[in-house]
Amino acid sequence: MELSSQRKVSHIDPSWSIDEVTSHLTNALTGQGDALAFSPVDYKTVNSRCAIIVTTTGTSGIKKDVALSATALLTNARASLSYLKAEPGERWSLLLPINHVAGINVLIRSLELGTSPIDLRTSRDFVNVEYTAVVPTQLHSALSGDDELLDHLKSAKAVLV
């Protein structure tokens, strides 16, 4: 039986800017760098097909690490962008944490469009962008009185929930 090749795992450094994270993510997706762990994991190496590792509780409530391939991540991003009819140069706002796959997907969609997302995770300096993604709680907040967030969502061509 042939052993599968391995690649080193590196953890996202909380001090990295979004541009630094996306640079490392690009390397992970192209196989030119380490696989990236977006939350603490004990793995030192993973199968070479793994681009990122995210920790999730999913619907079970039980914490588990999930390895995702570049193929899976890029296929998802490209399908989303195709459905949205997104054009190169269009921008996403990042309202979601990057230790969750929904936030990571915003980074990958931005990479596919040749842009950097507008990082609004800790800012209320909303700017107009073509796209954004939120979780249901954020949508509820926007519809329940967070007028700044609602205006930001309304200004986008599309919002993924």
DSSP file with accessible surface (Angstrom, degrees, kcal/mol):
  #  RESIDUE AA STRUCTURE BP1 BP2  ACC     N-H-->O    O-->H-N    N-H-->O    O-->H-N    TCO  KAPPA ALPHA  PHI   PSI    X-CA   Y-CA   Z-CA
    1    1 A M              0   0  231      0, 0.0     2,-0.3     0, 0.0     0, 0.0   0.000 360.0 360.0 360.0 132.2    0.0    0.0    0.0
    2    2 A E        -     0   0  181      1,-0.1     2,-0.3     0, 0.0     0, 0.0  -0.616 360.0-126.8 -84.0 135.2    1.4    3.4   -1.0
    3    3 A L        -     0   0  154     -2,-0.3     2,-0.2     1,-0.1     3,-0.1  -0.602  24.8-120.9 -78.4 138.4    1.5    6.1    1.7
    4    4 A S        -     0   0   64     -2,-0.3     2,-0.1     1,-0.1    -1,-0.1  -0.491  33.3-103.4 -76.1 150.4   -0.1    9.4    0.7
    5    5 A S        -     0   0   75     -2,-0.2    43,-2.6     1,-0.1     2,-0.3  -0.385  36.6-143.7 -73.8 155.4    2.1   12.4    0.7
    6    6 A Q  E     -A   47   0A 101     41,-0.3     2,-0.3    42,-0.1    41,-0.2  -0.795   9.6-158.4-117.8 157.6    1.9   14.8    3.6
    7    7 A R  E     -A   46   0A  33     39,-2.5    39,-2.2    -2,-0.3    27,-0.1  -0.978  29.4-102.1-134.6 151.9    2.1   18.6    4.0
    8    8 A K  E     -A   45   0A 127     -2,-0.3    27,-2.5    37,-0.2     2,-0.5  -0.323  29.7-132.8 -68.4 150.4    2.9   20.7    7.0
    9    9 A V  E     -b   35   0B  10     35,-2.3     2,-0.4    25,-0.2    27,-0.2  -0.919  21.5-173.2-106.8 129.9    0.1   22.4    8.9
   10   10 A S  E     -b   36   0B  28     25,-2.9    27,-2.8    -2,-0.5     2,-0.3  -0.944  19.2-129.1-118.3 146.4    0.5   26.1    9.9
   11   11 A H  E     -b   37   0B  82     -2,-0.4     2,-0.2    25,-0.2    27,-0.2  -0.721  27.1-106.7 -94.5 143.0   -1.9   28.0   12.1
   12   12 A I        -     0   0   27     25,-2.5    -1,-0.1    -2,-0.3     9,-0.0  -0.500  34.6-130.0 -63.1 130.5   -3.3   31.4   11.1
   13   13 A D    >   -     0   0   68     -2,-0.2     3,-2.2     1,-0.1    -1,-0.1  -0.752   6.1-140.9 -85.9 123.7   -1.6   34.0   13.2
   14   14 A P  T 3  S+     0   0  131      0, 0.0    -1,-0.1     0, 0.0    -2,-0.0   0.734 100.4  60.9 -59.2 -19.5   -4.3   36.3   14.8
   15   15 A S  T 3  S+     0   0   93      2,-0.0     2,-0.1    -3,-0.0    -3,-0.0   0.600  81.1 109.3 -83.5  -9.3   -2.0   39.3   14.2
   16   16 A W    <   -     0   0   53     -3,-2.2     2,-0.1     1,-0.1    -4,-0.0  -0.406  69.1-126.6 -67.9 141.8   -2.1   38.8   10.4
   17   17 A S     >  -     0   0   56     -2,-0.1     4,-2.6     1,-0.1     5,-0.2  -0.327  31.1-102.3 -73.5 166.6   -4.0   41.3    8.3
   18   18 A I  H  > S+     0   0   12      1,-0.2     4,-2.9     2,-0.2     5,-0.2   0.895 125.5  55.3 -60.1 -37.3   -6.6   40.0    5.9
   19   19 A D  H  > S+     0   0   93      2,-0.2     4,-1.9     1,-0.2    -1,-0.2   0.905 108.4  47.7 -63.4 -39.0   -4.1   40.5    3.1
   20   20 A E  H  > S+     0   0   88      2,-0.2     4,-2.3     1,-0.2    -2,-0.2   0.919 112.0  49.9 -66.4 -42.3   -1.6   38.3    4.9
   21   21 A V  H  X S+     0   0    1     -4,-2.6     4,-2.8     1,-0.2    -2,-0.2   0.944 111.6  47.9 -60.8 -46.5   -4.2   35.6    5.6
   22   22 A T  H  X S+     0   0   11     -4,-2.9     4,-2.7     1,-0.2    -1,-0.2   0.852 108.5  55.3 -67.5 -30.7   -5.3   35.6    1.9
   23   23 A S  H  X S+     0   0   63     -4,-1.9     4,-1.9    -5,-0.2    -1,-0.2   0.949 112.4  41.9 -63.7 -47.6   -1.6   35.4    0.8
   24   24 A H  H  X S+     0   0   71     -4,-2.3     4,-2.3     1,-0.2    -2,-0.2   0.882 113.6  53.8 -65.7 -36.9   -1.1   32.3    2.9
   25   25 A L  H  X S+     0   0    0     -4,-2.8     4,-2.8     2,-0.2     5,-0.2   0.911 105.6  53.2 -64.3 -41.5   -4.5   31.0    1.8
   26   26 A T  H  X S+     0   0   51     -4,-2.7     4,-2.0     1,-0.2     6,-0.3   0.934 109.8  48.3 -57.8 -45.2   -3.5   31.4   -1.9
   27   27 A N  H  X>S+     0   0   65     -4,-1.9     5,-1.7     1,-0.2     6,-1.6   0.895 111.8  49.4 -63.7 -39.3   -0.4   29.3   -1.2
   28   28 A A  H ><5S+     0   0    0     -4,-2.3     3,-0.7     4,-0.2    -2,-0.2   0.912 111.7  48.8 -65.9 -40.3   -2.4   26.6    0.6
   29   29 A L  H 3<5S+     0   0   20     -4,-2.8    -1,-0.2     1,-0.2    -2,-0.2   0.819 114.3  44.9 -70.1 -31.0   -4.9   26.5   -2.3
   30   30 A T  H 3<5S-     0   0   81     -4,-2.0    -1,-0.2    -5,-0.2    -2,-0.2   0.463 112.2-116.7 -91.4  -2.7   -2.2   26.2   -5.0
   31   31 A G  T <<5S+     0   0   48     -3,-0.7    -3,-0.2    -4,-0.6    -4,-0.1   0.580  86.8 113.9  79.1   9.0   -0.2   23.6   -3.0
   32   32 A Q  S   <S+     0   0  152     -5,-1.7     2,-0.2    -6,-0.3    -4,-0.2   0.518  76.4  28.2 -89.7  -7.5    2.7   26.0   -2.7
   33   33 A G  S    S-     0   0   23     -6,-1.6     3,-0.1     1,-0.1    -9,-0.0  -0.747  96.9 -61.8-138.4-172.7    2.4   26.4    1.0
   34   34 A D        -     0   0   53     -2,-0.2   -25,-0.2     1,-0.1     2,-0.2  -0.286  55.6 -98.4 -69.3 158.2    1.4   24.7    4.2
   35   35 A A  E     -b    9   0B   0    -27,-2.5   -25,-2.9    11,-0.1     2,-0.5  -0.525  46.7-127.4 -68.6 145.9   -2.2   23.6    4.9
   36   36 A L  E     -bc  10  52B   3     15,-2.4    17,-2.6   -27,-0.2     2,-0.6  -0.880  14.6-155.7-108.4 132.1   -3.8   26.2    7.1
   37   37 A A  E     -bc  11  53B   0    -27,-2.8   -25,-2.5    -2,-0.5    17,-0.2  -0.914   1.6-166.2-101.1 123.7   -5.5   25.7   10.4
   38   38 A F  S    S+     0   0   14     15,-2.4    16,-0.1    -2,-0.6    -1,-0.1   0.405  77.0  23.6 -92.1   0.2   -8.0   28.4   11.1
   39   39 A S  S    S-     0   0   21     14,-0.3   -27,-0.1    61,-0.0    14,-0.1  -0.949 109.9 -63.8-152.0 165.2   -8.4   27.4   14.7
   40   40 A P        +     0   0  108      0, 0.0     2,-0.3     0, 0.0    -2,-0.1  -0.297  59.3 165.7 -59.7 128.9   -6.2   25.4   17.1
   41   41 A V        -     0   0   13      2,-0.1    -4,-0.1    -4,-0.1   -30,-0.0  -0.951  39.8-134.4-136.9 159.0   -5.6   21.8   16.1
   42   42 A D        +     0   0  152     -2,-0.3     2,-0.1     2,-0.0    -1,-0.0   0.512  67.7 114.7 -91.0  -6.6   -3.0   19.3   17.2
   43   43 A Y        -     0   0  109      1,-0.2    -2,-0.1   -35,-0.0     3,-0.1  -0.429  39.0-177.6 -70.7 138.4   -2.1   18.1   13.7
   44   44 A K  S    S+     0   0  163      1,-0.3   -35,-2.3    -2,-0.1     2,-0.3   0.708  76.2  14.7 -99.1 -31.8    1.5   18.7   12.5
   45   45 A T  E     -A    8   0A  72    -37,-0.3    -1,-0.3   -11,-0.0     2,-0.3  -0.956  65.0-173.9-139.6 158.0    0.9   17.3    9.1
   46   46 A V  E     -A    7   0A  18    -39,-2.2   -39,-2.5    -2,-0.3   -11,-0.1  -0.908  46.5 -64.2-140.4 169.7   -2.1   16.3    6.9
   47   47 A N  E >   -A    6   0A  42     -2,-0.3     3,-2.2   -41,-0.2   -41,-0.3  -0.274  51.8-117.5 -53.2 141.2   -2.7   14.6    3.6
   48   48 A S  T 3  S+     0   0   42    -43,-2.6    -1,-0.1     1,-0.3   -42,-0.1   0.710 111.8  64.5 -62.1 -19.9   -1.3   16.7    0.8
   49   49 A R  T 3  S+     0   0  182    -44,-0.3    21,-0.8    20,-0.1     2,-0.4   0.685  81.1  98.6 -75.7 -16.3   -4.7   17.2   -0.7
   50   50 A C  E <   + D   0  69B   7     -3,-2.2    19,-0.2    19,-0.2     3,-0.1  -0.574  42.8 172.3 -75.5 126.8   -5.8   19.1    2.4
   51   51 A A  E     +     0   0B   0     17,-2.6   -15,-2.4    -2,-0.4     2,-0.3   0.788  65.5   8.9 -99.6 -40.5   -5.7   22.9    2.0
   52   52 A I  E     -cD  36  68B   0     16,-1.9    16,-2.7   -17,-0.2     2,-0.4  -0.961  56.6-147.8-139.6 160.2   -7.4   24.1    5.2
   53   53 A I  E     -cD  37  67B   2    -17,-2.6   -15,-2.4    -2,-0.3     2,-0.3  -0.999  18.9-178.7-127.4 127.6   -8.6   22.7    8.5
   54   54 A V  E     - D   0  66B   8     12,-2.4    12,-3.3    -2,-0.4     2,-0.5  -0.936  21.7-133.6-122.1 150.5  -11.6   24.2   10.2
   55   55 A T  E     + D   0  65B  27     44,-0.5     2,-0.3    -2,-0.3    10,-0.2  -0.881  33.9 166.6-103.0 133.8  -13.1   23.2   13.5
   56   56 A T  E     - D   0  64B  56      8,-2.8     8,-2.4    -2,-0.5     3,-0.1  -0.966  40.1-156.8-142.2 156.6  -16.9   22.9   13.6
   57   57 A T    >>> -     0   0   71     -2,-0.3     4,-2.1     6,-0.2     5,-0.7   0.474  37.2-175.5-105.2 -10.8  -19.6   21.5   15.8
   58   58 A G  T 345 -     0   0   45      1,-0.2     3,-0.2     2,-0.2    -1,-0.1  -0.080  60.4 -41.4  50.4-147.1  -22.0   21.2   12.8
   59   59 A T  T 345S+     0   0  158      1,-0.2    -1,-0.2     2,-0.1    -2,-0.0   0.633 135.5  67.4 -87.0 -12.7  -25.4   20.1   13.8
   60   60 A S  T <45S-     0   0   66     -3,-0.7    -2,-0.2     2,-0.2    -1,-0.2   0.734  93.6-134.8 -80.0 -24.1  -24.2   17.5   16.3
   61   61 A G  T  <5 +     0   0   56     -4,-2.1     2,-0.5     1,-0.3    -3,-0.2   0.432  67.4 122.5  81.2  -1.3  -22.8   20.0   18.8
   62   62 A I      < -     0   0  120     -5,-0.7    -1,-0.3     1,-0.0    -2,-0.2  -0.842  67.7-119.5 -99.1 125.1  -19.6   17.9   19.0
   63   63 A K        +     0   0  140     -2,-0.5     2,-0.3    -3,-0.1    -6,-0.2  -0.386  43.5 163.1 -65.0 132.3  -16.4   19.6   18.1
   64   64 A K  E     -D   56   0B  86     -8,-2.4    -8,-2.8    -2,-0.1     2,-0.4  -0.991  36.2-122.7-149.3 149.8  -14.5   18.1   15.2
   65   65 A D  E     -D   55   0B  51     -2,-0.3     2,-0.5   -10,-0.2   -10,-0.2  -0.785  25.1-160.9 -92.1 137.2  -11.8   19.2   12.8
   66   66 A V  E     -D   54   0B  50    -12,-3.3   -12,-2.4    -2,-0.4     2,-0.5  -0.980   5.9-150.4-123.5 124.7  -12.7   19.1    9.1
   67   67 A A  E     -D   53   0B  64     -2,-0.5     2,-0.4   -14,-0.2   -14,-0.2  -0.814  15.5-165.8 -92.5 131.0  -10.0   19.0    6.4
   68   68 A L  E     -D   52   0B  41    -16,-2.7   -17,-2.6    -2,-0.5   -16,-1.9  -0.965  11.9-133.7-122.0 137.0  -11.1   20.6    3.1
   69   69 A S  E  >  -D   50   0B  39     -2,-0.4     4,-2.4   -19,-0.2     5,-0.2  -0.446  21.5-118.7 -83.6 159.1   -9.3   20.3   -0.2
   70   70 A A  H  > S+     0   0   19    -21,-0.8     4,-3.1     1,-0.2     5,-0.3   0.901 115.8  57.3 -60.8 -39.5   -8.5   23.1   -2.6
   71   71 A T  H  > S+     0   0  103    -22,-0.2     4,-2.4     1,-0.2     5,-0.2   0.934 108.5  44.7 -58.7 -46.7  -10.7   21.4   -5.2
   72   72 A A  H  > S+     0   0   50      2,-0.2     4,-2.1     1,-0.2    -1,-0.2   0.930 116.4  46.0 -64.5 -44.8  -13.7   21.5   -2.8
   73   73 A L  H  X S+     0   0    6     -4,-2.4     4,-2.3     2,-0.2    -2,-0.2   0.925 116.1  43.8 -66.3 -44.4  -13.1   25.1   -1.7
   74   74 A L  H  X S+     0   0   27     -4,-3.1     4,-2.9     2,-0.2     5,-0.2   0.883 111.7  53.6 -71.6 -35.9  -12.5   26.5   -5.2
   75   75 A T  H  X S+     0   0   82     -4,-2.4     4,-2.4    -5,-0.3     5,-0.2   0.934 110.8  47.7 -62.3 -43.1  -15.4   24.5   -6.7
   76   76 A N  H  X S+     0   0   68     -4,-2.1     4,-2.4    -5,-0.2    -2,-0.2   0.940 113.8  46.6 -61.6 -48.3  -17.7   26.0   -4.1
   77   77 A A  H  X S+     0   0    0     -4,-2.3     4,-2.7     1,-0.2     5,-0.2   0.938 113.6  47.6 -61.7 -46.0  -16.4   29.6   -4.7
   78   78 A R  H  X S+     0   0  131     -4,-2.9     4,-2.4     1,-0.2    -1,-0.2   0.883 111.3  50.7 -65.8 -37.7  -16.6   29.3   -8.5
   79   79 A A  H  X S+     0   0   60     -4,-2.4     4,-2.5    -5,-0.2    -1,-0.2   0.921 112.1  47.6 -65.4 -42.6  -20.2   27.9   -8.3
   80   80 A S  H  X S+     0   0   25     -4,-2.4     4,-2.3     2,-0.2    -2,-0.2   0.936 113.6  46.9 -62.7 -46.3  -21.3   30.7   -6.0
   81   81 A L  H  X>S+     0   0   15     -4,-2.7     5,-2.4     1,-0.2     4,-0.7   0.886 111.9  50.9 -65.7 -37.2  -19.7   33.4   -8.2
   82   82 A S  H ><5S+     0   0   87     -4,-2.4     3,-0.9    -5,-0.2    -1,-0.2   0.937 110.1  49.3 -64.6 -45.5  -21.2   31.9  -11.4
   83   83 A Y  H 3<5S+     0   0  190     -4,-2.5    -2,-0.2     1,-0.3    -1,-0.2   0.900 114.3  45.5 -59.9 -40.2  -24.6   31.8   -9.8
   84   84 A L  H 3<5S-     0   0   26     -4,-2.3    -1,-0.3    -5,-0.2    -2,-0.2   0.571 106.3-129.3 -78.5  -9.3  -24.2   35.5   -8.8
   85   85 A K  T <<5 -     0   0  158     -3,-0.9    -3,-0.2    -4,-0.7    -2,-0.1   0.875  42.1-177.2  58.1  39.2  -22.8   36.4  -12.2
   86   86 A A      < -     0   0   18     -5,-2.4    -1,-0.2    -6,-0.1     3,-0.0  -0.375  13.5-145.9 -70.1 146.4  -19.9   38.1  -10.4
   87   87 A E    >   -     0   0  115     -3,-0.1     3,-2.2    -2,-0.1    -1,-0.0  -0.865  28.8 -89.2-113.9 147.4  -17.3   39.9  -12.4
   88   88 A P  T 3  S+     0   0  106      0, 0.0    26,-0.2     0, 0.0    25,-0.1  -0.229 114.3  30.6 -52.0 139.2  -13.6   40.2  -11.8
   89   89 A G  T 3  S+     0   0   46     24,-2.8    25,-0.1     1,-0.4     2,-0.1   0.189  86.1 128.8  93.9 -16.1  -12.8   43.2   -9.7
   90   90 A E    <   -     0   0   25     -3,-2.2    -1,-0.4    23,-0.1     2,-0.3  -0.417  51.8-130.9 -72.5 152.6  -16.1   43.1   -7.8
   91   91 A R        -     0   0   93     -3,-0.1    40,-2.1    -2,-0.1    39,-1.0  -0.788  14.5-155.6-116.0 150.9  -15.8   43.3   -4.0
   92   92 A W  E     -e  131   0C   0     -2,-0.3    26,-2.6    38,-0.2     2,-0.4  -0.872  15.7-136.1-111.9 148.2  -17.0   41.4   -1.0
   93   93 A S  E     -ef 132 118C   0     38,-1.9     2,-0.7    -2,-0.3    40,-0.6  -0.853  16.5-137.0-100.0 145.0  -17.4   42.7    2.6
   94   94 A L  E     + f   0 119C   0     24,-3.3    26,-2.3    -2,-0.4    27,-0.2  -0.899  40.7 150.6-105.1 105.3  -16.2   40.3    5.3
   95   95 A L        +     0   0   16     -2,-0.7    -1,-0.1    38,-0.5     8,-0.1   0.365  53.9  79.6-109.4  -1.6  -18.7   40.4    8.2
   96   96 A L  S    S-     0   0    6      6,-0.1    25,-0.1     7,-0.1    24,-0.1  -0.799  87.6 -99.2-112.9 150.2  -18.0   36.8    9.4
   97   97 A P    >   -     0   0   54      0, 0.0     3,-1.1     0, 0.0     6,-0.6  -0.367  24.9-135.4 -66.3 144.4  -15.2   35.3   11.5
   98   98 A I  T 3  S+     0   0   18      1,-0.2    -2,-0.0     5,-0.2     6,-0.0   0.439  98.5  72.6 -85.7   3.9  -12.4   33.7    9.5
   99   99 A N  T 3  S+     0   0   67    -45,-0.1   -44,-0.5     4,-0.0     2,-0.4   0.406  91.4  72.2 -91.6   4.7  -12.3   30.7   11.8
  100  100 A H  S X> S-     0   0   99     -3,-1.1     4,-2.1   -46,-0.1     3,-0.7  -0.905  90.3-122.4-114.1 148.0  -15.6   29.6   10.3
  101  101 A V  H 3> S+     0   0   61     -2,-0.4     4,-2.8     1,-0.3     5,-0.2   0.831 109.6  61.2 -62.0 -30.7  -15.9   28.2    6.8
  102  102 A A  H 3> S+     0   0   39      1,-0.2     4,-1.2     2,-0.2    -1,-0.3   0.907 107.9  44.1 -64.4 -38.6  -18.4   30.9    5.8
  103  103 A G  H <> S+     0   0    0     -3,-0.7     4,-1.6    -6,-0.6    -2,-0.2   0.904 112.4  51.9 -69.5 -41.2  -15.8   33.6    6.5
  104  104 A I  H  X S+     0   0    0     -4,-2.1     4,-2.4    -7,-0.3    -2,-0.2   0.908 104.9  57.4 -61.5 -39.3  -13.1   31.6    4.7
  105  105 A N  H  X S+     0   0   19     -4,-2.8     4,-2.8     1,-0.2    -1,-0.2   0.868 101.9  54.8 -61.2 -36.0  -15.4   31.3    1.7
  106  106 A V  H  X S+     0   0    0     -4,-1.2     4,-2.2     2,-0.2    -1,-0.2   0.925 108.5  49.5 -61.6 -42.4  -15.7   35.1    1.5
  107  107 A L  H  X S+     0   0    0     -4,-1.6     4,-2.4     2,-0.2    -2,-0.2   0.932 112.8  46.2 -61.7 -44.5  -11.8   35.2    1.3
  108  108 A I  H  X S+     0   0    0     -4,-2.4     4,-2.5     2,-0.2    -2,-0.2   0.914 110.9  51.5 -68.5 -40.7  -11.7   32.6   -1.4
  109  109 A R  H  X S+     0   0   18     -4,-2.8     4,-1.2     1,-0.2    -1,-0.2   0.912 110.5  50.3 -61.3 -40.1  -14.5   34.2   -3.5
  110  110 A S  H ><>S+     0   0    0     -4,-2.2     5,-2.6    -5,-0.2     3,-0.5   0.929 108.7  51.3 -62.5 -45.2  -12.6   37.5   -3.2
  111  111 A L  H ><5S+     0   0   48     -4,-2.4     3,-1.4     1,-0.2    -2,-0.2   0.916 107.2  53.7 -56.6 -43.5   -9.4   35.8   -4.4
  112  112 A E  H 3<5S+     0   0   69     -4,-2.5    -1,-0.2     1,-0.3    -2,-0.2   0.786 109.9  47.7 -63.9 -27.0  -11.3   34.3   -7.4
  113  113 A L  T <<5S-     0   0   11     -4,-1.2   -24,-2.8    -3,-0.5    -1,-0.3   0.430 116.2-115.0 -92.1  -1.5  -12.4   37.9   -8.3
  114  114 A G  T < 5S+     0   0   69     -3,-1.4     2,-0.3    -4,-0.5    -3,-0.2   0.775  79.8 105.2  75.8  25.4   -8.9   39.3   -8.0
  115  115 A T      < -     0   0   22     -5,-2.6    -1,-0.3    -6,-0.1    -2,-0.2  -0.785  68.4-119.4-128.6 172.8   -9.8   41.5   -5.0
  116  116 A S        -     0   0   40     -2,-0.3   -24,-0.1    -3,-0.1   -97,-0.1  -0.924  37.0-113.7-109.1 141.5   -9.4   41.7   -1.3
  117  117 A P        -     0   0    9      0, 0.0     2,-0.7     0, 0.0   -24,-0.2  -0.359  26.6-111.0 -71.0 155.0  -12.5   41.8    0.9
  118  118 A I  E     -f   93   0C  39    -26,-2.6   -24,-3.3     9,-0.1     2,-0.9  -0.802  34.8-134.1 -83.1 114.7  -13.4   44.8    2.9
  119  119 A D  E     +f   94   0C  58     -2,-0.7     3,-0.1   -26,-0.2   -24,-0.1  -0.621  42.9 155.0 -80.4 107.0  -12.8   43.7    6.5
  120  120 A L        +     0   0    8    -26,-2.3     3,-0.4    -2,-0.9    -1,-0.2   0.105  34.5 113.2-116.9  20.3  -15.8   44.8    8.5
  121  121 A R  S    S+     0   0   91    -27,-0.2    -1,-0.1     1,-0.2   -26,-0.1   0.843  97.7  15.4 -63.8 -33.2  -15.6   42.2   11.3
  122  122 A T  S    S+     0   0  142     -3,-0.1     2,-0.3     0, 0.0    -1,-0.2   0.156 116.8  82.9-125.3  18.3  -14.8   44.8   13.9
  123  123 A S        -     0   0   30     -3,-0.4     0, 0.0     1,-0.1     0, 0.0  -0.914  51.7-162.7-126.5 149.9  -15.8   48.0   12.1
  124  124 A R        +     0   0  112     -2,-0.3     2,-1.9     1,-0.1    -1,-0.1   0.137  61.8 115.0-109.6  16.2  -18.9   49.9   11.5
  125  125 A D        -     0   0  126      2,-0.0    -1,-0.1     0, 0.0     2,-0.1  -0.494  54.0-170.4 -84.5  67.9  -17.3   51.8    8.6
  126  126 A F        -     0   0   47     -2,-1.9     2,-0.3    -6,-0.0    -2,-0.1  -0.361   8.0-177.7 -66.3 137.8  -19.6   50.3    6.0
  127  127 A V        -     0   0   67     -2,-0.1     2,-0.3    -9,-0.1    -9,-0.1  -0.900  36.4 -90.0-127.9 161.0  -18.8   50.9    2.4
  128  128 A N        +     0   0  135     -2,-0.3     2,-0.3    28,-0.0    28,-0.1  -0.562  51.5 166.6 -75.4 132.0  -20.7   49.8   -0.7
  129  129 A V        -     0   0    7     -2,-0.3    28,-0.2    23,-0.3   -37,-0.1  -0.894  43.2-121.7-134.5 166.4  -19.6   46.5   -2.1
  130  130 A E  S    S+     0   0   61    -39,-1.0    27,-1.7    -2,-0.3    28,-1.5   0.842  89.8  17.8 -78.7 -33.3  -21.2   44.2   -4.6
  131  131 A Y  E     +eg  92 158C   1    -40,-2.1   -38,-1.9    25,-0.2     2,-0.3  -0.962  56.0 166.8-141.4 154.7  -21.5   41.2   -2.3
  132  132 A T  E     -eg  93 159C   0     26,-1.2    28,-2.6    -2,-0.3     2,-0.4  -0.957  19.9-141.2-154.8 169.1  -21.5   40.1    1.3
  133  133 A A  E     + g   0 160C   7    -40,-0.6   -38,-0.5    -2,-0.3     2,-0.3  -0.994  20.6 174.5-136.8 140.4  -22.4   37.1    3.4
  134  134 A V        -     0   0    4     26,-2.6   -38,-0.1    -2,-0.4    -2,-0.0  -0.926  28.6-118.9-137.6 163.9  -24.1   36.9    6.8
  135  135 A V    >>  -     0   0   59     -2,-0.3     4,-1.9    26,-0.2     3,-0.8  -0.637  42.7 -99.5 -96.2 162.6  -25.5   34.4    9.2
  136  136 A P  H 3> S+     0   0   92      0, 0.0     4,-2.8     0, 0.0     5,-0.2   0.852 122.0  58.8 -53.8 -35.5  -29.2   34.4   10.1
  137  137 A T  H 3> S+     0   0  104      1,-0.2     4,-2.3     2,-0.2     5,-0.1   0.906 106.4  47.8 -62.1 -40.1  -28.5   36.2   13.4
  138  138 A Q  H <> S+     0   0   44     -3,-0.8     4,-2.4     2,-0.2    -1,-0.2   0.909 111.3  50.2 -67.3 -40.0  -26.9   39.1   11.5
  139  139 A L  H  X S+     0   0   56     -4,-1.9     4,-2.3     2,-0.2    -2,-0.2   0.930 109.7  51.2 -62.8 -43.3  -29.8   39.3    9.1
  140  140 A H  H  X S+     0   0  126     -4,-2.8     4,-0.9     1,-0.2    -2,-0.2   0.924 109.6  50.4 -59.3 -43.8  -32.2   39.3   12.1
  141  141 A S  H ><>S+     0   0   51     -4,-2.3     5,-2.2     1,-0.2     3,-0.7   0.915 110.2  50.0 -60.0 -43.5  -30.2   42.2   13.6
  142  142 A A  H ><5S+     0   0    1     -4,-2.4     3,-0.8     1,-0.2    -1,-0.2   0.890 114.1  44.3 -63.8 -36.9  -30.4   44.1   10.4
  143  143 A L  H 3<5S+     0   0  116     -4,-2.3    -1,-0.2     1,-0.2    -2,-0.2   0.568 110.7  57.6 -83.9  -7.3  -34.1   43.6   10.1
  144  144 A S  T <<5S-     0   0   74     -4,-0.9    -1,-0.2    -3,-0.7    -2,-0.2  -0.019 134.5 -59.2-115.6  26.9  -34.7   44.4   13.8
  145  145 A G  T < 5S+     0   0   54     -3,-0.8     2,-1.9     1,-0.1     3,-0.2   0.344  92.3 122.5 121.8  -9.2  -33.2   47.9   14.0
  146  146 A D     >< +     0   0   41     -5,-2.2     4,-2.6     1,-0.2     5,-0.2  -0.592  34.0 173.0 -83.2  81.5  -29.5   47.8   13.0
  147  147 A D  H  > S+     0   0  103     -2,-1.9     4,-2.8     1,-0.2    -1,-0.2   0.832  70.2  55.9 -64.3 -33.5  -30.1   50.4   10.2
  148  148 A E  H  > S+     0   0  108      2,-0.2     4,-2.0    -3,-0.2    -1,-0.2   0.942 112.0  42.9 -64.0 -45.7  -26.4   50.8    9.3
  149  149 A L  H  > S+     0   0   10      2,-0.2     4,-2.7     1,-0.2     5,-0.2   0.924 113.4  52.6 -65.3 -42.7  -26.1   47.0    8.7
  150  150 A L  H  X S+     0   0   39     -4,-2.6     4,-2.8     1,-0.2    -2,-0.2   0.931 108.9  49.6 -59.3 -44.5  -29.4   47.0    6.8
  151  151 A D  H  X S+     0   0   96     -4,-2.8     4,-1.7     1,-0.2    -1,-0.2   0.898 110.4  51.3 -61.6 -40.0  -28.3   49.8    4.6
  152  152 A H  H  X S+     0   0    5     -4,-2.0     4,-0.7     2,-0.2   -23,-0.3   0.940 112.2  45.5 -62.1 -45.7  -25.0   47.9    3.9
  153  153 A L  H >< S+     0   0   13     -4,-2.7     3,-0.9     1,-0.2    -2,-0.2   0.908 112.1  51.6 -64.6 -40.4  -26.9   44.8    3.0
  154  154 A K  H 3< S+     0   0  147     -4,-2.8    -1,-0.2     1,-0.2    -2,-0.2   0.808 104.2  58.0 -68.1 -27.5  -29.4   46.7    0.8
  155  155 A S  H 3< S+     0   0   48     -4,-1.7    -1,-0.2    -5,-0.2    -2,-0.2   0.695  90.8  90.8 -77.0 -17.0  -26.5   48.4   -1.1
  156  156 A A  S << S-     0   0   14     -3,-0.9   -26,-0.2    -4,-0.7   -25,-0.2  -0.444  78.6-132.5 -77.5 151.2  -25.1   45.1   -2.2
  157  157 A K  S    S+     0   0  127    -27,-1.7     2,-0.3     1,-0.3   -26,-0.2   0.841  91.7   2.6 -66.4 -34.7  -26.0   43.3   -5.4
  158  158 A A  E     -g  131   0C  26    -28,-1.5   -26,-1.2     2,-0.0     2,-0.4  -0.992  59.8-155.8-154.3 148.5  -26.5   40.1   -3.4
  159  159 A V  E     -g  132   0C  47     -2,-0.3     2,-0.5   -28,-0.2   -26,-0.2  -0.997  14.1-148.8-125.7 123.1  -26.3   38.9    0.1
  160  160 A L  E      g  133   0C  46    -28,-2.6   -26,-2.6    -2,-0.4    -2,-0.0  -0.804 360.0 360.0 -91.2 132.1  -25.6   35.2    0.9
  161  161 A V              0   0  104     -2,-0.5   -26,-0.2   -28,-0.2   -28,-0.0  -0.957 360.0 360.0-114.9 360.0  -27.2   33.9    4.1
